[in-house]
Amino acid sequence: MKAKVFEWRGPAPFHFVAITGEVAQEIRDIAAAVTYGWGMIPVSCRIGGTTFTTSLWKKDVGYYLPLKDAVRSAENISLGSTVNVELTLRPR
């Protein structure tokens, strides 16, 4: 899946990619079986040569995938970059 990196400013800035469309629908179909609460869904991801774990945040009709600073630094990802994300849901 390819997605553009954006920033969300709350109490602290976070960088995300949005998961929408068919991929979001596939996640919604099994979300109840993998969520650990508040709609958070644990995932393993790979961007470039970097593998990491995090949790998807439910947002509107899709999900937000937070990008850790270490991942962005390792893969030279900046605001507005388009990244290719490999995503695997992790059972709870």
The first five atom37 places (N, CA, C, CB, O) and aatype in JSON, in Angstrom:
{
  "aatype": [12, 11, 0, 11, 19, 13, 6, 17, 1, 7, 14, 0, 14, 13, 8, 13, 19, 0, 9, 16, 7, 6, 19, 0, 5, 6, 9, 1, 3, 9, 0, 0, 0, 19, 16, 18, 7, 17, 7, 12, 9, 14, 19, 15, 4, 1, 9, 7, 7, 16, 16, 13, 16, 16, 15, 10, 17, 11, 11, 3, 19, 7, 18, 18, 10, 14, 10, 11, 3, 0, 19, 1, 15, 0, 6, 2, 9, 15, 10, 7, 15, 16, 19, 2, 19, 6, 10, 16, 10, 1, 14, 1],
  "atom_mask": [
    [1, 1, 1, 1, 1],
    [1, 1, 1, 1, 1],
    [1, 1, 1, 1, 1],
    [1, 1, 1, 1, 1],
    [1, 1, 1, 1, 1],
    [1, 1, 1, 1, 1],
    [1, 1, 1, 1, 1],
    [1, 1, 1, 1, 1],
    [1, 1, 1, 1, 1],
    [1, 1, 1, 0, 1],
    [1, 1, 1, 1, 1],
    [1, 1, 1, 1, 1],
    [1, 1, 1, 1, 1],
    [1, 1, 1, 1, 1],
    [1, 1, 1, 1, 1],
    [1, 1, 1, 1, 1],
    [1, 1, 1, 1, 1],
    [1, 1, 1, 1, 1],
    [1, 1, 1, 1, 1],
    [1, 1, 1, 1, 1],
    [1, 1, 1, 0, 1],
    [1, 1, 1, 1, 1],
    [1, 1, 1, 1, 1],
    [1, 1, 1, 1, 1],
    [1, 1, 1, 1, 1],
    [1, 1, 1, 1, 1],
    [1, 1, 1, 1, 1],
    [1, 1, 1, 1, 1],
    [1, 1, 1, 1, 1],
    [1, 1, 1, 1, 1],
    [1, 1, 1, 1, 1],
    [1, 1, 1, 1, 1],
    [1, 1, 1, 1, 1],
    [1, 1, 1, 1, 1],
    [1, 1, 1, 1, 1],
    [1, 1, 1, 1, 1],
    [1, 1, 1, 0, 1],
    [1, 1, 1, 1, 1],
    [1, 1, 1, 0, 1],
    [1, 1, 1, 1, 1],
    [1, 1, 1, 1, 1],
    [1, 1, 1, 1, 1],
    [1, 1, 1, 1, 1],
    [1, 1, 1, 1, 1],
    [1, 1, 1, 1, 1],
    [1, 1, 1, 1, 1],
    [1, 1, 1, 1, 1],
    [1, 1, 1, 0, 1],
    [1, 1, 1, 0, 1],
    [1, 1, 1, 1, 1],
    [1, 1, 1, 1, 1],
    [1, 1, 1, 1, 1],
    [1, 1, 1, 1, 1],
    [1, 1, 1, 1, 1],
    [1, 1, 1, 1, 1],
    [1, 1, 1, 1, 1],
    [1, 1, 1, 1, 1],
    [1, 1, 1, 1, 1],
    [1, 1, 1, 1, 1],
    [1, 1, 1, 1, 1],
    [1, 1, 1, 1, 1],
    [1, 1, 1, 0, 1],
    [1, 1, 1, 1, 1],
    [1, 1, 1, 1, 1],
    [1, 1, 1, 1, 1],
    [1, 1, 1, 1, 1],
    [1, 1, 1, 1, 1],
    [1, 1, 1, 1, 1],
    [1, 1, 1, 1, 1],
    [1, 1, 1, 1, 1],
    [1, 1, 1, 1, 1],
    [1, 1, 1, 1, 1],
    [1, 1, 1, 1, 1],
    [1, 1, 1, 1, 1],
    [1, 1, 1, 1, 1],
    [1, 1, 1, 1, 1],
    [1, 1, 1, 1, 1],
    [1, 1, 1, 1, 1],
    [1, 1, 1, 1, 1],
    [1, 1, 1, 0, 1],
    [1, 1, 1, 1, 1],
    [1, 1, 1, 1, 1],
    [1, 1, 1, 1, 1],
    [1, 1, 1, 1, 1],
    [1, 1, 1, 1, 1],
    [1, 1, 1, 1, 1],
    [1, 1, 1, 1, 1],
    [1, 1, 1, 1, 1],
    [1, 1, 1, 1, 1],
    [1, 1, 1, 1, 1],
    [1, 1, 1, 1, 1],
    [1, 1, 1, 1, 1]
  ],
  "atom_positions": [
    [[0.84, -1.16, 0.0], [0.0, 0.0, 0.0], [0.89, 1.23, 0.0], [-0.96, -0.01, 1.21], [1.86, 1.31, 0.75]],
    [[0.56, 2.19, -0.84], [1.3, 3.46, -0.87], [0.45, 4.54, -0.23], [1.68, 3.85, -2.32], [-0.77, 4.6, -0.43]],
    [[1.1, 5.39, 0.55], [0.37, 6.46, 1.24], [1.31, 7.63, 1.49], [-0.23, 5.95, 2.57], [2.53, 7.48, 1.56]],
    [[0.71, 8.81, 1.62], [1.45, 10.03, 1.86], [1.53, 10.33, 3.36], [0.8, 11.21, 1.11], [0.55, 10.15, 4.08]],
    [[2.69, 10.76, 3.83], [2.92, 11.07, 5.23], [2.35, 12.46, 5.54], [4.44, 11.01, 5.58], [2.58, 13.43, 4.82]],
    [[1.58, 12.52, 6.65], [1.04, 13.81, 7.08], [1.26, 13.97, 8.57], [-0.46, 13.92, 6.74], [1.57, 13.01, 9.28]],
    [[1.1, 15.19, 9.04], [1.29, 15.5, 10.45], [-0.04, 15.85, 11.09], [2.28, 16.66, 10.63], [-0.87, 16.55, 10.5]],
    [[-0.24, 15.34, 12.29], [-1.41, 15.7, 13.08], [-0.89, 16.35, 14.35], [-2.32, 14.45, 13.4], [-0.04, 15.79, 15.04]],
    [[-1.39, 17.53, 14.65], [-0.93, 18.25, 15.84], [-1.97, 18.16, 16.93], [-0.62, 19.72, 15.5], [-3.08, 18.67, 16.81]],
    [[-1.58, 17.52, 17.99], [-2.38, 17.48, 19.2], [-1.52, 18.1, 20.27], [0.0, 0.0, 0.0], [-0.87, 19.12, 20.04]],
    [[-1.5, 17.51, 21.44], [-0.59, 17.99, 22.47], [0.87, 17.88, 22.01], [-0.81, 17.21, 23.77], [1.72, 18.66, 22.45]],
    [[1.15, 16.92, 21.14], [2.47, 16.76, 20.55], [2.26, 16.35, 19.09], [3.35, 15.69, 21.33], [1.28, 15.67, 18.78]],
    [[3.16, 16.74, 18.19], [2.98, 16.37, 16.78], [3.25, 14.89, 16.55], [3.89, 17.2, 15.88], [4.16, 14.31, 17.16]],
    [[2.47, 14.29, 15.68], [2.67, 12.9, 15.27], [2.65, 12.84, 13.75], [1.57, 11.98, 15.88], [1.97, 13.64, 13.1]],
    [[3.38, 11.91, 13.18], [3.38, 11.68, 11.74], [2.66, 10.37, 11.47], [4.84, 11.66, 11.17], [2.88, 9.37, 12.17]],
    [[1.82, 10.38, 10.46], [0.98, 9.23, 10.13], [0.93, 9.01, 8.63], [-0.42, 9.41, 10.68], [1.32, 9.87, 7.84]],
    [[0.44, 7.83, 8.26], [-0.1, 7.61, 6.92], [-1.53, 7.14, 7.14], [0.76, 6.56, 6.09], [-1.81, 6.43, 8.11]],
    [[-2.43, 7.52, 6.25], [-3.83, 7.13, 6.35], [-4.05, 5.84, 5.58], [-4.76, 8.25, 5.81], [-3.56, 5.67, 4.46]],
    [[-4.8, 4.95, 6.19], [-5.18, 3.69, 5.54], [-6.67, 3.81, 5.22], [-4.87, 2.43, 6.46], [-7.5, 3.93, 6.12]],
    [[-6.99, 3.78, 3.94], [-8.36, 3.98, 3.49], [-8.72, 2.93, 2.45], [-8.56, 5.41, 2.92], [-7.93, 2.03, 2.16]],
    [[-9.9, 3.05, 1.91], [-10.32, 2.21, 0.79], [-10.44, 0.74, 1.14], [0.0, 0.0, 0.0], [-10.87, 0.37, 2.23]],
    [[-10.04, -0.11, 0.19], [-10.17, -1.56, 0.34], [-9.37, -2.11, 1.52], [-9.73, -2.25, -0.92], [-9.83, -3.02, 2.22]],
    [[-8.18, -1.55, 1.74], [-7.35, -2.04, 2.85], [-8.06, -1.76, 4.17], [-5.94, -1.38, 2.82], [-8.12, -2.62, 5.05]],
    [[-8.6, -0.55, 4.32], [-9.34, -0.21, 5.55], [-10.56, -1.12, 5.72], [-9.79, 1.26, 5.52], [-10.87, -1.53, 6.83]],
    [[-11.23, -1.43, 4.63], [-12.4, -2.31, 4.71], [-12.0, -3.71, 5.17], [-13.12, -2.39, 3.35], [-12.7, -4.32, 5.98]],
    [[-10.9, -4.22, 4.67], [-10.42, -5.54, 5.08], [-10.1, -5.54, 6.58], [-9.18, -5.95, 4.26], [-10.39, -6.51, 7.28]],
    [[-9.51, -4.46, 7.06], [-9.19, -4.35, 8.49], [-10.49, -4.28, 9.3], [-8.3, -3.1, 8.76], [-10.62, -4.96, 10.31]],
    [[-11.43, -3.47, 8.86], [-12.72, -3.34, 9.57], [-13.42, -4.7, 9.7], [-13.64, -2.36, 8.84], [-14.05, -4.98, 10.71]],
    [[-13.3, -5.52, 8.65], [-13.96, -6.82, 8.64], [-13.48, -7.74, 9.77], [-13.74, -7.51, 7.31], [-14.23, -8.6, 10.23]],
    [[-12.24, -7.57, 10.23], [-11.71, -8.44, 11.28], [-11.29, -7.67, 12.53], [-10.54, -9.22, 10.75], [-10.71, -8.25, 13.44]],
    [[-11.57, -6.38, 12.59], [-11.11, -5.53, 13.69], [-11.51, -6.06, 15.06], [-11.66, -4.15, 13.52], [-10.7, -6.04, 15.98]],
    [[-12.72, -6.53, 15.21], [-13.19, -7.01, 16.52], [-12.35, -8.17, 17.04], [-14.65, -7.43, 16.44], [-12.22, -8.34, 18.25]],
    [[-11.78, -8.95, 16.15], [-10.99, -10.11, 16.55], [-9.56, -9.75, 16.94], [-10.97, -11.13, 15.44], [-8.87, -10.54, 17.59]],
    [[-9.1, -8.55, 16.55], [-7.7, -8.21, 16.8], [-7.5, -6.98, 17.68], [-7.0, -7.99, 15.51], [-6.39, -6.76, 18.17]],
    [[-8.53, -6.17, 17.91], [-8.36, -4.96, 18.71], [-8.1, -5.29, 20.18], [-9.59, -4.08, 18.59], [-8.59, -6.29, 20.7]],
    [[-7.33, -4.44, 20.83], [-7.11, -4.62, 22.26], [-7.84, -3.55, 23.06], [-5.62, -4.6, 22.58], [-7.6, -3.41, 24.26]],
    [[-8.71, -2.81, 22.42], [-9.52, -1.8, 23.09], [-9.41, -0.46, 22.41], [0.0, 0.0, 0.0], [-8.44, -0.17, 21.72]],
    [[-10.42, 0.36, 22.6], [-10.5, 1.71, 22.02], [-10.3, 1.71, 20.5], [-9.46, 2.61, 22.65], [-9.98, 2.74, 19.92]],
    [[-10.5, 0.56, 19.87], [-10.35, 0.48, 18.42], [-8.91, 0.36, 17.94], [0.0, 0.0, 0.0], [-8.66, 0.37, 16.74]],
    [[-7.96, 0.25, 18.87], [-6.55, 0.14, 18.51], [-6.27, -1.27, 17.99], [-5.64, 0.48, 19.73], [-6.71, -2.26, 18.58]],
    [[-5.53, -1.35, 16.9], [-5.25, -2.64, 16.27], [-3.74, -2.81, 16.14], [-5.93, -2.74, 14.87], [-3.09, -2.05, 15.43]],
    [[-3.16, -3.81, 16.83], [-1.71, -4.02, 16.77], [-1.29, -4.54, 15.39], [-1.27, -5.01, 17.87], [-1.92, -5.42, 14.82]],
    [[-0.18, -3.97, 14.88], [0.32, -4.34, 13.56], [1.83, -4.44, 13.56], [-0.14, -3.34, 12.51], [2.51, -3.83, 14.38]],
    [[2.34, -5.21, 12.62], [3.76, -5.22, 12.26], [3.83, -4.56, 10.89], [4.38, -6.69, 12.24], [2.99, -4.81, 10.03]],
    [[4.83, -3.72, 10.69], [4.95, -2.97, 9.44], [6.37, -3.04, 8.91], [4.53, -1.5, 9.64], [7.33, -3.29, 9.65]],
    [[6.47, -2.83, 7.62], [7.78, -2.67, 6.99], [7.68, -1.52, 6.02], [8.25, -3.98, 6.28], [6.8, -1.48, 5.16]],
    [[8.61, -0.6, 6.15], [8.79, 0.49, 5.2], [10.25, 0.44, 4.8], [8.38, 1.9, 5.8], [11.13, 0.59, 5.64]],
    [[10.51, 0.23, 3.52], [11.9, 0.08, 3.08], [12.52, -1.12, 3.77], [0.0, 0.0, 0.0], [11.98, -2.22, 3.73]],
    [[13.67, -0.91, 4.41], [14.35, -1.98, 5.12], [14.06, -2.0, 6.61], [0.0, 0.0, 0.0], [14.69, -2.75, 7.35]],
    [[13.12, -1.18, 7.04], [12.83, -1.05, 8.47], [11.52, -1.74, 8.84], [12.77, 0.42, 8.87], [10.47, -1.46, 8.26]],
    [[11.61, -2.64, 9.81], [10.43, -3.33, 10.33], [10.16, -2.8, 11.73], [10.63, -4.9, 10.34], [11.09, -2.6, 12.51]],
    [[8.88, -2.58, 12.04], [8.53, -2.05, 13.35], [7.12, -2.49, 13.73], [8.64, -0.5, 13.38], [6.35, -2.93, 12.87]],
    [[6.79, -2.37, 15.01], [5.45, -2.67, 15.48], [4.83, -1.39, 16.03], [5.48, -3.79, 16.56], [5.52, -0.51, 16.54]],
    [[3.52, -1.31, 15.91], [2.77, -0.18, 16.41], [1.3, -0.59, 16.44], [2.99, 1.12, 15.53], [0.99, -1.77, 16.32]],
    [[0.41, 0.37, 16.58], [-1.02, 0.09, 16.55], [-1.72, 1.11, 15.66], [-1.63, 0.1, 17.97], [-1.4, 2.3, 15.69]],
    [[-2.68, 0.63, 14.88], [-3.48, 1.51, 14.04], [-4.48, 2.25, 14.92], [-4.21, 0.71, 12.93], [-5.0, 1.69, 15.88]],
    [[-4.73, 3.49, 14.59], [-5.73, 4.32, 15.27], [-6.94, 4.41, 14.37], [-5.17, 5.74, 15.62], [-6.82, 4.8, 13.21]],
    [[-8.1, 4.06, 14.87], [-9.35, 4.18, 14.11], [-9.63, 5.66, 13.9], [-10.56, 3.48, 14.84], [-9.62, 6.43, 14.86]],
    [[-9.89, 6.06, 12.67], [-10.18, 7.46, 12.37], [-11.14, 7.53, 11.2], [-8.88, 8.25, 12.07], [-10.82, 7.09, 10.1]],
    [[-12.31, 8.1, 11.44], [-13.34, 8.25, 10.42], [-13.63, 6.9, 9.77], [-12.89, 9.28, 9.35], [-14.0, 5.95, 10.46]],
    [[-13.48, 6.8, 8.45], [-13.79, 5.54, 7.76], [-12.55, 4.68, 7.52], [-14.48, 5.83, 6.43], [-12.61, 3.67, 6.81]],
    [[-11.43, 5.08, 8.1], [-10.19, 4.33, 7.9], [-9.39, 4.25, 9.18], [0.0, 0.0, 0.0], [-9.94, 4.22, 10.28]],
    [[-8.09, 4.21, 9.02], [-7.17, 4.07, 10.14], [-5.95, 4.96, 9.9], [-6.74, 2.59, 10.34], [-5.6, 5.24, 8.76]],
    [[-5.33, 5.38, 10.99], [-4.06, 6.1, 10.91], [-2.96, 5.17, 11.41], [-4.11, 7.42, 11.75], [-3.09, 4.53, 12.46]],
    [[-1.87, 5.11, 10.65], [-0.69, 4.35, 11.02], [0.36, 5.34, 11.5], [-0.17, 3.48, 9.84], [0.89, 6.1, 10.68]],
    [[0.69, 5.35, 12.82], [1.7, 6.28, 13.31], [3.1, 5.83, 12.86], [1.64, 6.39, 14.84], [3.42, 4.65, 12.87]],
    [[3.91, 6.82, 12.48], [5.28, 6.53, 12.07], [6.23, 7.01, 13.15], [5.61, 7.21, 10.71], [6.31, 8.2, 13.45]],
    [[6.94, 6.08, 13.74], [7.89, 6.4, 14.79], [9.04, 7.24, 14.23], [8.43, 5.11, 15.44], [9.41, 7.1, 13.07]],
    [[9.6, 8.12, 15.08], [10.72, 8.95, 14.66], [11.89, 8.1, 14.16], [11.18, 9.84, 15.81], [12.54, 8.46, 13.17]],
    [[12.15, 6.99, 14.83], [13.26, 6.12, 14.43], [13.06, 5.56, 13.02], [13.43, 4.96, 15.44], [14.02, 5.42, 12.26]],
    [[11.83, 5.24, 12.67], [11.52, 4.73, 11.33], [11.7, 5.84, 10.3], [10.07, 4.16, 11.27], [12.32, 5.63, 9.26]],
    [[11.16, 7.01, 10.61], [11.29, 8.13, 9.67], [12.75, 8.49, 9.45], [10.52, 9.35, 10.19], [13.15, 8.79, 8.32]],
    [[13.54, 8.47, 10.5], [14.96, 8.78, 10.37], [15.69, 7.72, 9.56], [15.59, 8.92, 11.76], [16.45, 8.04, 8.65]],
    [[15.47, 6.45, 9.89], [16.15, 5.34, 9.2], [15.84, 5.3, 7.71], [15.77, 4.02, 9.83], [16.7, 4.94, 6.9]],
    [[14.61, 5.68, 7.35], [14.19, 5.59, 5.95], [14.15, 6.95, 5.25], [12.82, 4.96, 5.87], [13.68, 7.07, 4.12]],
    [[14.67, 7.99, 5.94], [14.72, 9.35, 5.37], [13.34, 9.8, 4.9], [15.72, 9.39, 4.2], [13.19, 10.3, 3.78]],
    [[12.35, 9.62, 5.76], [10.96, 9.98, 5.45], [10.68, 11.36, 6.02], [9.97, 8.93, 6.02], [10.98, 11.63, 7.19]],
    [[10.1, 12.21, 5.21], [9.75, 13.55, 5.68], [8.27, 13.8, 5.43], [10.61, 14.63, 4.99], [7.6, 13.04, 4.73]],
    [[7.78, 14.87, 5.99], [6.4, 15.28, 5.81], [6.11, 15.4, 4.32], [6.11, 16.61, 6.54], [6.85, 16.07, 3.6]],
    [[5.04, 14.76, 3.85], [4.68, 14.81, 2.44], [5.27, 13.69, 1.6], [0.0, 0.0, 0.0], [4.88, 13.53, 0.44]],
    [[6.2, 12.92, 2.16], [6.77, 11.78, 1.42], [5.68, 10.75, 1.15], [7.94, 11.12, 2.22], [4.74, 10.61, 1.93]],
    [[5.81, 10.04, 0.04], [4.94, 8.9, -0.24], [5.74, 7.65, 0.09], [4.43, 8.89, -1.73], [6.86, 7.48, -0.4]],
    [[5.17, 6.79, 0.92], [5.88, 5.58, 1.35], [5.09, 4.34, 0.96], [6.11, 5.6, 2.88], [3.87, 4.38, 0.83]],
    [[5.81, 3.25, 0.77], [5.19, 1.95, 0.51], [5.21, 1.18, 1.83], [5.94, 1.16, -0.64], [6.28, 0.93, 2.39]],
    [[4.03, 0.82, 2.32], [3.9, 0.17, 3.62], [3.43, -1.26, 3.44], [2.91, 0.95, 4.52], [2.44, -1.51, 2.75]],
    [[4.14, -2.2, 4.05], [3.68, -3.58, 4.15], [3.15, -3.72, 5.57], [4.83, -4.63, 3.83], [3.85, -3.42, 6.53]],
    [[1.92, -4.19, 5.7], [1.22, -4.18, 6.97], [0.69, -5.57, 7.28], [0.08, -3.15, 6.96], [0.07, -6.21, 6.42]],
    [[0.94, -6.06, 8.51], [0.42, -7.34, 8.96], [-0.26, -7.12, 10.31], [1.55, -8.41, 9.06], [0.35, -6.58, 11.23]],
    [[-1.5, -7.55, 10.43], [-2.21, -7.44, 11.71], [-1.65, -8.48, 12.67], [-3.76, -7.63, 11.53], [-1.36, -9.61, 12.27]],
    [[-1.5, -8.09, 13.93], [-0.99, -9.0, 14.96], [-2.14, -9.39, 15.87], [0.17, -8.35, 15.77], [-2.81, -8.51, 16.43]],
    [[-2.4, -10.67, 16.03], [-3.48, -11.07, 16.93], [-3.18, -10.63, 18.36], [-3.69, -12.59, 16.89], [-2.02, -10.52, 18.76]],
    [[-4.27, -10.37, 19.13], [-4.06, -9.92, 20.51], [-3.67, -11.06, 21.41], [-5.29, -9.26, 21.04], [-3.46, -10.85, 22.6]]
  ]
}
